[in-house]
Amino acid sequence: MRFLSIILLMIAFESQSQSYTVIHIIGKIYDTQSGSYLAKGSKVSESANLKFETGGARAAVLGASRGRFVIQENSSSTSQSDAIYALSSVISPVRGRLSTRAGAINNALDFQKHFNESPVALVGDQYSVKVSSESYPITDQQFFFAQYQLGEENINKKLGGANGKLQIDINDFFSVDGKAIDPSKVSNVKLHYYDAGAGTSTFITDMNLSYISDEELESLTQQFPDDNTALLEVINAMYGKCSEAQLNEALGGL
């Protein structure tokens, strides 16, 4: 009986000491239990209470026996900046890879679903998506452009295209007058289609974009050096939609 009691105490102690290791962090999340901010390599107890101090803050964590998880405020969470959340209410398992569209974008609704229903991850040097040449021909006189806000200034960026694909040159997209800008300062991104012959500029959709720098990608790669599937799942969970082909191209450029 005494032996059984010892076993039960050991099990109880083990369950109480469960923790997660932070493998990647975006923004600032304060752990009120440890009195410190989450950082790469730090431990988070299951009993932790967290405060999200920056908008969109989130962390990827690894449980020794439980797999990969993401910590982030969910849609049902209060928007109060001083709110503190129990870890159990803001942690969820990393799901499998997101499916990607097989066909070309044909209309404005397709664009809205692709770019505005959930974040799209921009990684590497270029992002491209198939677009119907019949619905949206891309020529010198007909093309897409994006408009975004940088501080008080509105910036227009002509987007490339070839062979039925809309292309975003990521380095050019995040530059003004030839000088690189901080992607986090970009807001209110909108996609338009311009037809010079008709003299029309048509608003298509808002664009929900998330940028992954080479440094961030390298940091994530170090966590999963031989597992691109896990790397892709974490990117999809932390940043937004990213295809396997897009990731492989970005990794080839590191």
Secondary structure as UniProt FT lines:
FT   HELIX           2..16
FT   STRAND          19..26
FT   STRAND          29..31
FT   TURN            32..35
FT   STRAND          36..37
FT   TURN            40..41
FT   STRAND          43..45
FT   TURN            46..47
FT   STRAND          49..52
FT   TURN            55..56
FT   STRAND          58..63
FT   TURN            64..66
FT   STRAND          67..72
FT   TURN            75..76
FT   TURN            81..82
FT   STRAND          85..86
FT   HELIX           87..90
FT   STRAND          91..93
FT   HELIX           108..115
FT   STRAND          120..123
FT   STRAND          126..131
FT   TURN            133..135
FT   STRAND          142..150
FT   TURN            151..152
FT   STRAND          153..158
FT   STRAND          160..162
FT   TURN            163..164
FT   STRAND          165..169
FT   HELIX           170..173
FT   STRAND          175..176
FT   TURN            177..178
FT   STRAND          179..180
FT   HELIX           183..185
FT   STRAND          186..195
FT   TURN            196..199
FT   STRAND          200..206
FT   STRAND          209..212
FT   HELIX           214..223
FT   TURN            225..226
FT   HELIX           228..238
FT   HELIX           244..252
//
